[in-house]
Amino acid sequence: MKSRNFVLAVVGAGLALGGLAAPAASAAPSDDVSVQAVHRKSAKCTSPSGKKINISWGDGSTSTTVYYNNHCNQKRAIELLFRPAGEFPFTRCFVAPAGEKGDKKIGDAKPVEVNILSRGTC
């Protein structure tokens, strides 16, 4: 009788441990998922005092989308600098209208520098 109880206990423990191991195996990350870094920047407005323009962008593989929320009373230019391997550096620039929120898709990927210009023109 003791050996039968022992066998049942061992089998039960094995099933319990097997049940714990199964979710860990299914929780493995998938190869088709990629993590893209999100970057943020802001700059003070000339007017109204205490307000800012906020921008964010990600490291896309084929393009860069810049999201902006301009709380300023004046438009602001946003300039992106790209340095592709084996090519000359170049910039892309667009204007965020005063008091507006939106986004701009740039057809180039992974800028090395993004600046919010104090002027409203590129």
C-alpha positions, -999 to 999 in steps of 0.1 A, spaced: 0 0 0 29 24 8 45 18 -25 13 25 -44 8 58 -25 44 67 -32 40 60 -70 9 81 -71 26 110 -53 56 109 -77 33 108 -107 12 137 -93 43 157 -86 56 150 -122 23 161 -137 23 193 -116 59 202 -126 51 194 -163 21 217 -160 44 245 -148 69 240 -175 44 241 -204 35 278 -201 72 288 -200 78 270 -233 48 287 -250 59 321 -236 90 321 -258 93 353 -280 84 350 -316 110 357 -343 87 380 -362 83 406 -334 107 436 -335 111 463 -309 115 498 -322 129 525 -299 108 556 -293 126 589 -289 111 621 -275 121 658 -275 105 691 -265 113 728 -268 100 759 -250 76 782 -268 84 819 -273 47 824 -265 27 816 -246 51 814 -217 54 780 -200 42 760 -231 62 736 -253 62 718 -286 66 680 -281 78 656 -307 84 618 -308 97 594 -334 106 558 -338 135 538 -354 116 524 -384 133 502 -408 122 519 -440 108 553 -429 104 576 -399 72 590 -386 75 621 -364 45 629 -342 42 665 -330 20 685 -306 27 722 -309 13 742 -280 31 774 -293 15 804 -309 41 802 -337 50 774 -362 82 755 -356 104 737 -381 116 701 -373 148 690 -389 161 654 -392 197 645 -400 204 611 -417 238 595 -422 233 563 -443 263 540 -445 285 547 -475 265 578 -485 267 616 -478 247 629 -448 215 647 -457 186 664 -439 148 664 -441 127 692 -427 90 700 -422 70 726 -404 46 719 -374 18 745 -376 11 767 -345 -13 751 -320 -17 719 -339 -12 682 -333 -3 658 -361 23 636 -377 47 636 -407 60 605 -424 95 608 -438 106 583 -465 140 577 -448 148 556 -418 168 560 -386 178 597 -382 209 602 -362 198 636 -350 164 654 -347 162 691 -339 133 715 -332 143 748 -348 134 781 -332 123 795 -366 92 784 -384 108 777 -418 131 750 -431 
